[in-house]
């Protein structure tokens, strides 16, 4: 009895979608795994157009990781700056009283 790996791909992809909804960049790693698995299947079955699409999606997911990690760093920096500014403002108010 042969095992159908497409079920594993489906589960991994759905898990990636769940993390995407939660705005967690780990979703891209799940999708990269799916795309590589699909790429292998598509090359073995000589569906080269599909394989090209899989390879392209791997690249898009890598770009997503880079873009989201840059966005996360900028967001954390903004939150840090905001909290520091509030702290300074609160200290200045206490000193004026």
LOTOR-825052 format. One line per field, with one value per atom (N, C-alpha, C): residue number from 1; residue in three letters; chain; atom name; x, y, z. Coordinates in Angstrom, 2 decimals, decimal comma, padded with zeros to 5 digits, always signed. Layout:
N
pos = NUM ...
code = ALA ...
unit = A ...
site = CA ...
px = X ...
py = Y ...
pz = Z ...
REM end
This chain:
97
pos = 1 1 1 2 2 2 3 3 3 4 4 4 5 5 5 6 6 6 7 7 7 8 8 8 9 9 9 10 10 10 11 11 11 12 12 12 13 13 13 14 14 14 15 15 15 16 16 16 17 17 17 18 18 18 19 19 19 20 20 20 21 21 21 22 22 22 23 23 23 24 24 24 25 25 25 26 26 26 27 27 27 28 28 28 29 29 29 30 30 30 31 31 31 32 32 32 33 33 33 34 34 34 35 35 35 36 36 36 37 37 37 38 38 38 39 39 39 40 40 40 41 41 41 42 42 42 43 43 43 44 44 44 45 45 45 46 46 46 47 47 47 48 48 48 49 49 49 50 50 50 51 51 51 52 52 52 53 53 53 54 54 54 55 55 55 56 56 56 57 57 57 58 58 58 59 59 59 60 60 60 61 61 61 62 62 62 63 63 63 64 64 64 65 65 65 66 66 66 67 67 67 68 68 68 69 69 69 70 70 70 71 71 71 72 72 72 73 73 73 74 74 74 75 75 75 76 76 76 77 77 77 78 78 78 79 79 79 80 80 80 81 81 81 82 82 82 83 83 83 84 84 84 85 85 85 86 86 86 87 87 87 88 88 88 89 89 89 90 90 90 91 91 91 92 92 92 93 93 93 94 94 94 95 95 95 96 96 96 97 97 97
code = UNK UNK UNK UNK UNK UNK UNK UNK UNK UNK UNK UNK UNK UNK UNK UNK UNK UNK UNK UNK UNK UNK UNK UNK UNK UNK UNK UNK UNK UNK UNK UNK UNK UNK UNK UNK UNK UNK UNK UNK UNK UNK UNK UNK UNK UNK UNK UNK UNK UNK UNK UNK UNK UNK UNK UNK UNK UNK UNK UNK UNK UNK UNK UNK UNK UNK UNK UNK UNK UNK UNK UNK UNK UNK UNK UNK UNK UNK UNK UNK UNK UNK UNK UNK UNK UNK UNK UNK UNK UNK UNK UNK UNK UNK UNK UNK UNK UNK UNK UNK UNK UNK UNK UNK UNK UNK UNK UNK UNK UNK UNK UNK UNK UNK UNK UNK UNK UNK UNK UNK UNK UNK UNK UNK UNK UNK UNK UNK UNK UNK UNK UNK UNK UNK UNK UNK UNK UNK UNK UNK UNK UNK UNK UNK UNK UNK UNK UNK UNK UNK UNK UNK UNK UNK UNK UNK UNK UNK UNK UNK UNK UNK UNK UNK UNK UNK UNK UNK UNK UNK UNK UNK UNK UNK UNK UNK UNK UNK UNK UNK UNK UNK UNK UNK UNK UNK UNK UNK UNK UNK UNK UNK UNK UNK UNK UNK UNK UNK UNK UNK UNK UNK UNK UNK UNK UNK UNK UNK UNK UNK UNK UNK UNK UNK UNK UNK UNK UNK UNK UNK UNK UNK UNK UNK UNK UNK UNK UNK UNK UNK UNK UNK UNK UNK UNK UNK UNK UNK UNK UNK UNK UNK UNK UNK UNK UNK UNK UNK UNK UNK UNK UNK UNK UNK UNK UNK UNK UNK UNK UNK UNK UNK UNK UNK UNK UNK UNK UNK UNK UNK UNK UNK UNK UNK UNK UNK UNK UNK UNK UNK UNK UNK UNK UNK UNK UNK UNK UNK UNK UNK UNK
unit = A A A A A A A A A A A A A A A A A A A A A A A A A A A A A A A A A A A A A A A A A A A A A A A A A A A A A A A A A A A A A A A A A A A A A A A A A A A A A A A A A A A A A A A A A A A A A A A A A A A A A A A A A A A A A A A A A A A A A A A A A A A A A A A A A A A A A A A A A A A A A A A A A A A A A A A A A A A A A A A A A A A A A A A A A A A A A A A A A A A A A A A A A A A A A A A A A A A A A A A A A A A A A A A A A A A A A A A A A A A A A A A A A A A A A A A A A A A A A A A A A A A A A A A A A A A A A A A A A A A A A A A A A A A A A A A A A A A A A A A A A A A A A A A A A A A
site = N CA C N CA C N CA C N CA C N CA C N CA C N CA C N CA C N CA C N CA C N CA C N CA C N CA C N CA C N CA C N CA C N CA C N CA C N CA C N CA C N CA C N CA C N CA C N CA C N CA C N CA C N CA C N CA C N CA C N CA C N CA C N CA C N CA C N CA C N CA C N CA C N CA C N CA C N CA C N CA C N CA C N CA C N CA C N CA C N CA C N CA C N CA C N CA C N CA C N CA C N CA C N CA C N CA C N CA C N CA C N CA C N CA C N CA C N CA C N CA C N CA C N CA C N CA C N CA C N CA C N CA C N CA C N CA C N CA C N CA C N CA C N CA C N CA C N CA C N CA C N CA C N CA C N CA C N CA C N CA C N CA C N CA C N CA C N CA C N CA C N CA C N CA C N CA C N CA C N CA C N CA C N CA C N CA C N CA C N CA C N CA C N CA C
px = +000,84 +000,00 +000,89 +000,72 +001,50 +000,84 +001,69 +001,19 +001,10 +000,01 -000,22 +000,33 +001,50 +002,15 +001,38 +000,42 -000,33 -001,14 -001,48 -002,18 -001,27 +000,00 +000,97 +001,14 +001,24 +001,37 +000,17 -001,02 -002,24 -002,24 -001,85 -001,84 -000,81 +000,37 +001,41 +000,96 +000,33 -000,14 -001,24 -002,16 -003,23 -002,64 -001,64 -000,97 -000,31 +000,34 +000,94 -000,11 -001,26 -002,34 -002,83 -002,91 -003,31 -002,34 -001,04 -000,03 -000,08 -000,42 -000,55 -001,69 -002,81 -003,94 -003,54 -002,68 -002,20 -001,05 -000,73 +000,34 +001,68 +001,97 +003,24 +004,07 +005,29 +006,10 +006,53 +006,33 +006,65 +005,82 +004,72 +003,87 +004,67 +005,60 +006,37 +007,25 +007,77 +008,58 +007,73 +006,51 +005,61 +005,33 +005,08 +004,78 +005,99 +007,19 +008,39 +008,51 +008,26 +008,30 +007,29 +006,08 +005,04 +005,48 +006,02 +006,41 +007,54 +008,48 +009,58 +009,04 +008,11 +007,51 +006,74 +006,00 +005,28 +006,24 +007,33 +008,34 +008,88 +009,18 +009,68 +008,65 +007,42 +006,35 +006,17 +006,19 +005,96 +007,11 +008,34 +009,48 +009,41 +009,10 +009,00 +007,91 +006,82 +005,73 +005,87 +007,02 +007,36 +006,37 +005,86 +004,99 +005,84 +006,61 +007,64 +007,06 +005,95 +005,30 +004,89 +004,32 +003,93 +005,16 +006,23 +007,47 +008,06 +007,97 +008,45 +007,65 +006,34 +005,49 +005,88 +006,14 +006,56 +007,86 +008,80 +010,08 +009,89 +009,04 +008,74 +008,13 +007,22 +006,57 +007,56 +008,57 +009,63 +010,30 +010,62 +011,23 +010,34 +009,06 +008,11 +008,03 +008,07 +008,02 +009,29 +010,43 +011,67 +011,57 +011,05 +010,84 +009,89 +008,85 +007,91 +008,59 +009,48 +010,23 +011,05 +011,76 +012,60 +011,77 +010,68 +009,84 +009,18 +008,66 +007,99 +008,98 +010,17 +011,14 +011,61 +011,74 +012,10 +010,96 +009,73 +008,56 +008,45 +008,72 +008,67 +009,70 +010,91 +011,95 +011,55 +011,00 +010,56 +009,43 +008,49 +007,37 +007,87 +008,80 +009,35 +010,10 +010,82 +011,56 +010,59 +009,48 +008,48 +007,85 +007,53 +006,94 +007,91 +009,20 +010,21 +010,35 +010,42 +010,52 +009,30 +008,14 +006,90 +006,90 +007,30 +007,31 +008,36 +009,49 +010,51 +010,04 +009,39 +008,87 +007,83 +006,97 +005,97 +006,64 +007,68 +008,41 +009,05 +009,63 +010,25 +009,18 +008,06 +006,98 +006,44 +006,27 +005,77 +006,76 +008,04 +009,06 +009,05 +008,91 +008,88 +007,66 +006,53 +005,33 +005,52 +006,13 +006,35 +007,32 +008,32 +009,29 +008,65 +007,64 +006,99 +006,07 +005,58 +004,66 +005,35
py = -001,17 +000,00 +001,25 +002,09 +003,32 +004,42 +005,22 +006,34 +007,57 +008,30 +009,50 +010,72 +011,22 +012,35 +013,66 +013,69 +014,93 +015,28 +014,26 +014,55 +015,28 +014,89 +015,59 +017,02 +017,19 +018,52 +019,38 +018,81 +019,56 +019,99 +019,09 +019,41 +020,50 +020,39 +021,40 +022,76 +022,75 +023,99 +024,65 +023,86 +024,39 +024,97 +024,29 +024,80 +026,14 +026,24 +027,51 +028,61 +028,27 +029,25 +029,72 +028,80 +029,16 +030,18 +029,91 +030,84 +032,18 +032,15 +033,39 +034,25 +033,61 +034,32 +034,96 +034,27 +034,78 +035,78 +036,09 +037,05 +036,63 +035,33 +034,78 +034,37 +034,88 +034,66 +033,20 +032,37 +030,95 +030,30 +030,93 +030,39 +030,17 +031,08 +030,97 +029,73 +029,31 +028,10 +026,86 +026,84 +025,73 +025,68 +026,84 +026,87 +026,51 +026,86 +026,46 +024,95 +024,33 +022,86 +022,26 +022,81 +022,33 +022,47 +023,62 +023,88 +022,97 +022,68 +021,76 +020,36 +019,94 +018,62 +018,55 +019,60 +019,64 +019,66 +020,39 +020,46 +019,07 +018,31 +016,94 +016,09 +016,15 +015,38 +015,81 +017,12 +017,62 +017,27 +017,33 +016,95 +015,46 +014,64 +013,19 +012,84 +013,61 +013,34 +014,16 +014,81 +015,59 +016,71 +017,32 +018,48 +019,71 +020,11 +021,12 +022,53 +022,82 +024,12 +024,27 +023,22 +023,19 +023,29 +022,58 +022,61 +024,02 +024,71 +026,10 +026,97 +026,78 +027,53 +027,24 +025,99 +025,63 +026,34 +026,34 +027,00 +028,50 +029,09 +030,51 +030,80 +029,96 +030,15 +030,02 +029,17 +029,09 +030,45 +031,05 +032,38 +033,43 +033,40 +034,36 +034,19 +032,95 +032,71 +033,19 +033,03 +033,57 +035,09 +035,70 +037,15 +037,54 +036,75 +037,01 +036,96 +036,00 +035,90 +037,17 +037,58 +038,77 +040,03 +040,17 +041,37 +041,41 +040,29 +040,28 +040,46 +039,90 +040,07 +041,52 +042,18 +043,60 +044,43 +044,08 +044,78 +044,59 +043,35 +043,07 +043,90 +044,01 +044,81 +046,27 +046,79 +048,19 +048,42 +047,48 +047,61 +047,59 +046,69 +046,62 +047,90 +048,44 +049,67 +050,82 +050,89 +051,94 +051,82 +050,58 +050,37 +050,76 +050,44 +050,79 +052,31 +052,97 +054,43 +055,07 +054,53 +055,06 +054,92 +053,75 +053,53 +054,40 +054,62 +055,50 +056,94 +057,38 +058,75 +058,97 +057,97 +058,09 +058,14 +057,34 +057,34 +058,69 +059,28 +060,60 +061,65 +061,56 +062,53 +062,41 +061,20 +061,00 +061,54 +061,36 +061,86 +063,38 +063,99 +065,44 +066,00 +065,33 +065,78 +065,70 +064,63 +064,49 +065,56 +065,89 +066,90 +068,29 +068,53 +069,84 +070,04 +068,96 +069,07 +069,46
pz = +000,00 +000,00 +000,00 -000,99 -001,09 -000,27 +000,34 +001,12 +000,23 +000,34 -000,46 +000,29 -000,16 +000,51 +000,36 -000,55 -000,71 +000,53 +001,34 +002,60 +003,57 +003,61 +004,47 +003,99 +002,67 +002,10 +002,47 +002,37 +002,71 +004,17 +005,07 +006,50 +006,81 +006,20 +006,42 +005,88 +004,71 +004,10 +004,94 +005,43 +006,29 +007,58 +008,13 +009,32 +009,03 +007,86 +007,45 +007,33 +006,78 +006,65 +008,01 +008,96 +010,33 +010,92 +010,78 +011,30 +010,57 +009,29 +008,53 +009,07 +009,39 +009,97 +011,30 +012,05 +013,33 +013,16 +011,89 +011,55 +012,11 +011,99 +012,45 +011,23 +011,15 +009,96 +009,79 +010,78 +010,65 +009,54 +009,15 +008,08 +006,80 +006,53 +005,29 +005,29 +006,43 +006,50 +006,19 +006,70 +006,40 +004,90 +004,31 +002,88 +002,03 +002,47 +001,73 +001,72 +002,86 +002,93 +001,95 +001,93 +001,00 -000,45 -000,78 -002,16 -002,60 -001,70 -002,05 -002,26 -001,42 -001,59 -002,91 -003,22 -004,50 -005,68 -005,53 -006,59 -006,91 -005,89 -006,09 -006,82 -006,36 -007,00 -008,45 -008,71 -010,07 -011,01 -010,52 -011,38 -011,70 -010,69 -010,93 -011,93 -011,93 -012,87 -014,16 -014,32 -015,52 -015,82 -014,78 -014,93 -014,63 -015,63 -015,43 -015,25 -015,85 -015,62 -014,17 -013,62 -012,20 -011,32 -011,72 -010,94 -010,92 -012,06 -012,11 -011,15 -011,13 -010,20 -008,75 -008,43 -007,07 -006,70 -007,63 -007,39 -007,20 -008,02 -007,89 -006,51 -006,06 -004,75 -003,61 -003,75 -002,73 -002,62 -003,77 -003,77 -003,14 -003,45 -002,87 -001,36 -000,90 +000,55 +001,25 +000,60 +001,16 +001,24 +000,20 +000,22 +001,36 +001,58 +002,68 +004,03 +004,22 +005,48 +005,70 +004,65 +004,76 +005,00 +004,27 +004,41 +005,78 +006,25 +007,55 +008,68 +008,57 +009,66 +009,72 +008,56 +008,54 +009,14 +008,77 +009,30 +010,81 +011,28 +012,72 +013,47 +012,92 +013,57 +013,64 +012,53 +012,52 +013,52 +013,61 +014,54 +015,98 +016,28 +017,64 +017,98 +017,00 +017,22 +017,50 +016,75 +016,96 +018,34 +018,73 +020,05 +021,16 +020,97 +021,95 +022,05 +020,89 +020,88 +021,54 +021,24 +021,80 +023,32 +023,81 +025,26 +025,93 +025,27 +025,85 +025,88 +024,83 +024,81 +025,89 +026,10 +027,17 +028,53 +028,69 +029,96 +030,23 +029,20 +029,35 +029,66 +028,96 +029,18 +030,61 +031,10 +032,46 +033,49 +033,26 +034,18 +034,19 +033,02 +032,94 +033,67 +033,55 +034,26 +035,77 +036,25 +037,68 +038,19 +037,39 +037,79 +037,84 +037,00 +036,97 +038,15 +038,75 +039,88 +041,07
REM end
